Amino acid sequence: MTEITWLGHGGFHLRLVSGETVLLDPWLDNPLYPKEFAITSADTILVTHGHFDHLSSVPAIAIERSSLVVSNYEIGVWLESKGVKNVVGMNKGGTAQAGGIRVTMTHAIHSSSIQDGGQLLYGGEAAGYVLHFPDGRTAYFSGDTTVFGDMRIIADLYKPELAFLPIGDLYTMSPREAALACHMIRPKKVIPMHWGTFPPLTGRPAALAAAIEDLPGTEVWELEPGKTVRW
């Protein structure tokens, strides 16, 4: 089984059956980051877009841990300029091998820019990922987004059993939009993310659970930062 640890905000640590580790949008300076949780390895890092709360910790981790980083092409070029050696810069619809899993880059509706000193650089388009695990299961990590109709295509093509969806509101969709996303994707479990970090992020897992009471096949899986669960 895959071990999943929420790192607070939009970041996650996955440990595969093989022992390999995958980080999703790690931001180690976020207020909810579990200080007792040590990242001892990071074989692969997936980056959805260029905002600081998803990208700023990546160069240091990747250089220290010799990680493979998967991102869009533009972020990949920027990471290489910062000394990251092992980068796969891809684009939407493409699939790449990322250590022990395959990842397919999907659409997302969100902005993407990179803060670099006093500059705001073009960061390509925001994206999500479908993670294809060796046991045949798939998971959908949406990144920062609102709901969009092509989530039905993601469901039809990849049939994810697990979805990671933002619910905080203001910068991403709220529980109301995430509920519609659940109706389109129909995962067995959905992990809410990008909530509770700051006061403006008002969405809560309980609100999402209430909004999908008419979708009995989907369970809202509320995680605690630093507490590992198995899927």
C-alpha positions, -999 to +999 in steps of 0.1 A: +000+000+000+011+036-006+017+057+025+003+093+022+013+121+045-002+156+042+025+182+047-001+210+051-015+234+025-011+217-010+019+194-003+021+157+002+047+130+008+040+095-007+060+064+001+055+036-025+055-001-018+090-001-032+102+024-006+105+052-031+093+086-021+073+111-041+067+147-031+037+166-044+040+204-044+061+205-012+061+239+006+081+234+038+076+269+051+038+267+053+022+273+087+007+239+089+039+220+080+045+192+106+078+202+121+083+167+135+081+151+100+115+148+084+119+144+047+148+119+045+144+111+008+127+126-022+132+104-052+106+123-073+090+157-069+059+167-089+053+205-094+019+217-106+026+254-111+050+282-103+035+300-073+058+302-042+035+280-021+041+251-045+076+257-059+098+277-035+110+247-015+116+225-045+151+236-056+167+231-022+151+197-017+159+185-053+195+195-050+200+181-015+182+148-023+192+144-060+155+143-069+139+138-103+116+168-107+086+167-131+070+200-141+059+219-171+086+230-196+089+266-184+093+257-147+117+230-157+140+255-175+138+278-144+147+249-121+177+240-142+189+276-140+188+272-102+211+241-103+185+213-103+201+185-125+174+160-131+143+176-146+115+163-168+098+193-184+066+181-200+032+194-211-005+185-208-016+152-222+019+138-219+029+108-198+064+103-182+080+077-161+088+092-127+107+066-108+083+038-097+052+056-111+040+070-144+025+105-144+002+121-169-001+159-169-036+172-170-053+206-174-060+230-145-075+264-143-052+287-123-025+312-128+012+304-127+041+327-122+075+324-105+087+349-079+125+352-085+140+380-064+122+412-074+109+397-107+077+379-115+085+354-143+063+335-167+057+300-153+038+283-181+003+270-174-009+255-142-015+217-144-025+186-124-013+150-126-028+115-128-005+092-110-004+056-123+007+032-096+024-002-103-006-021-089-029-006-116-046+020-094-046+057-103-049+089-083-057+124-095-038+153-080-055+184-094-032+211-081-047+245-076-078+248-098-115+254-100-138+228-113-139+224-151-159+202-175-129+183-187-127+166-154-152+142-170-125+133-195-100+127-167-125+103-152-133+086-184-097+081-195-080+073-161-107+063-137-089+076-105-099+059-073-084+087-052-086+124-058-067+153-041-088+184-045-084+220-032-113+234-012-100+265+005-118+291-017-104+326-027-074+312-046-089+279-056-124+263-057-145+261-025-163+229-012-192+238-035-172+235-067-151+206-053-184+187-048-192+191-085-157+179-093-164+148-072-196+142-091-177+142-124-146+122-112-165+098-088-134+087-069-138+063-040-119+087-017-112+124-020-085+142+001-092+179+006-062+202+004-052+239+002-074+247+032-069+261+067-034+275+060-045+312+063-078+328+075-090+336+040-090+299+031-124+292+046-134+259+030-135+229+053-137+191+047-170+189+066-186+213+041-174+191+012-188+160+029-221+177+034-222+187-003-217+152-016-241+134+007-259+124-025-227+107-038-225+076-015-196+060-034-172+088-025-157+093+010-141+126+021-108+116+037-097+144+060-060+142+068-040+157+096-006+173+088+022+148+096-001+118+102+005+090+077-023+070+062-023+040+039-041+037+006 
